[in-house]
Amino acid sequence: MLILVVLRGSSFLFQSVFFLWLFSAIFFTACLVFDERRQIENRRECFCCLTRKKNKDEEEEERQTEDVPEGSFMMTYFRNVHGKAILWGPGKVMVLLLFGFLLVFGAYSATLLEVEDTQREFIPTGTSLSDYFDASDELFPDAGIDFFFVFEGASNIYQSRNELARLDERVSGLSNKPPYIAEPNSEEVFRNVMAGFHDYLIENGSGAIGNVTLDEESWPTNEQDFVNSLQAYTQTETAPGSRFRRDCSFSFSELEAINVASEYVRLTKESNGRTIDDADKQIDAMDLTRDLVQSWTDLQSAFVYSDQYVTIEGFKVISQEFFRNIFMAIGAVAVIVLITVASPLAAALITFCVVGCIVEILGFMYHLGIVIDSVSAVMLVLAVGLSVDYSAHIGHNFMTKPGDDRDERVMQTLSDVGAAVMNGAITTFLAVAILLMSESYVFWVLSRMFLLTVLFGVANGLLLLPVLLSMIGPKAFEHHKELPNEDLADESVREGDEETEIPADEIMKGKEELEGDKN
């Protein structure tokens, strides 16, 4: 079943990636062509039916003449407000203290996260199934998880008949400690066909179930008589041991296996004002019960089984792989960022911001009541990939800014890509904002974790990373250390004590000739 789920999920992922590429290659390209036509015809952006009175170049020249700030409101904000605030001395200290507190707070809260059984959360409230579970919790608060000791082979069962009949002695006194097996004080809790069969033979003999010869311990004297009398005792509706009918497996007249039914005590805990199943105790109960059965070397071959073990195995896998998968995802991000940014220090700072974002998400997950389960595990791995975008764009753009003044390079970076990063965060959140009102557990978790991812991702990318880059950021790429071409017109050449202005066109022409000679 798990393999089928993985294969189906992989097929959906392939389809998503394929159509994403298809729309990018066809539809998006066509949109760019239409937008280019709009610009050539001097039409406005949002209202294409309207034409500008002046073309865009004339408006640009007029704005420069009137000293109107270039760019959108968001770009102006990042250049004149945001950048100056966080690059101011006290502003840097406040940013570092804020994120230091968030990191410590997130790390501590993350240690309180636990794997929990959230199966019931998938059931809509007010349904008949939800009402059934609520009534069951109220009327049967002590009901635990049923499980079975399974013993195979007629020969093994016959040879161990006395030990099997006294199996309750081996599981007594385990209710208050792992593996939390309920005390075997009634057949409702502990149903042993071998004990019932032996008690019947002691009290009534074998006259009604085959009239076989019994030894001094009131057992049939050979294996075949044992199998025949056990079958007569359990396998008909009117048999004296018909209550054990489903605890014995016969193939014609051959005994294949027997079940000894038992149950665990109620393994629950209080979480956010409600009683839920304790996944950690269930994992301990399952593992230690298996170890207990394996220690019974005189009762082999044997194993233990429960319908709930499928779910508990899922808890166990999630608890083992949750943080491991996150670390692997962060490691993969670090390698890819190092390759694309091509600066070990910049890649380390970007990765640090991603780690900080994930730690902060984990901390706030606990306080929002989001537990570790299959839904949150998937979403957190996705959060690693989503959060890296905000920091990677800032870090990469910073490496393209020339100069030795880190503050100025950060200011230019925020002015160039700050608005794009913020707009990307807003659109990402708006895509799932409608899910905040959903009553579905999956959508409830997804929307809140997306909110945390966008919030802390953009905060680390636009607040913490710029401050770190302004303090210890690396130098620009070698090919970006020269002055940009547009600045050449302002250059001057000093001859002796005089400063002579060289026309921009001559400088450009000389630069092109120099590059031609190099080639």
Sequence and secondary structure as in RCSB ss.txt:
>XXXX:A:sequence
MLILVVLRGSSFLFQSVFFLWLFSAIFFTACLVFDERRQIENRRECFCCLTRKKNKDEEEEERQTEDVPEGSFMM
TYFRNVHGKAILWGPGKVMVLLLFGFLLVFGAYSATLLEVEDTQREFIPTGTSLSDYFDASDELFPDAGIDFFFV
FEGASNIYQSRNELARLDERVSGLSNKPPYIAEPNSEEVFRNVMAGFHDYLIENGSGAIGNVTLDEESWPTNEQD
FVNSLQAYTQTETAPGSRFRRDCSFSFSELEAINVASEYVRLTKESNGRTIDDADKQIDAMDLTRDLVQSWTDLQ
SAFVYSDQYVTIEGFKVISQEFFRNIFMAIGAVAVIVLITVASPLAAALITFCVVGCIVEILGFMYHLGIVIDSV
SAVMLVLAVGLSVDYSAHIGHNFMTKPGDDRDERVMQTLSDVGAAVMNGAITTFLAVAILLMSESYVFWVLSRMF
LLTVLFGVANGLLLLPVLLSMIGPKAFEHHKELPNEDLADESVREGDEETEIPADEIMKGKEELEGDKN
>XXXX:A:secstr
 HHHHHHHHHHHHHHHHHHHHHHHHTHHHHHHHHHHHHHHTTB SS TT B SS HHHHHHHHHHTT   S HHH
HHIIIIIHHHHHSHHHHHHHHHHHHHHHHHHHHHHTT  B   GGGGS TTSHHHHHHHHHHHH TT   EEEEE
EE HHHHHHTHHHHHTGGGTSTT SSSTT B    STTT EEHHHHHHHHHHHHTTGGGT   B TTSSBSSHHH
HHHHHHHHHSSTTSTTGGGGGGEEEETTEEEEEEEEEEB   EEEETTEEEE HHHHHHHHHHHHHHHHT GGG 
SEEEE TTHHHHHHHHHHHHHHHHHHHHHHHHHHHHHHHHH  HHHHHHHHHHHHHHHHHHHHHHHHTT  BSHH
HHHHHHHHHHHHHHHHHHHHHHHHT  SS HHHHHHHHHHHHHHHHHHHHHHHHHHHHGGGG  SHHHHHHHHHH
HHHHHHHHHIIIIIHHHHHHHH     GGGSS  GGGGGG EEEETTEEEE  HHHHHHHHHHHHHHH 
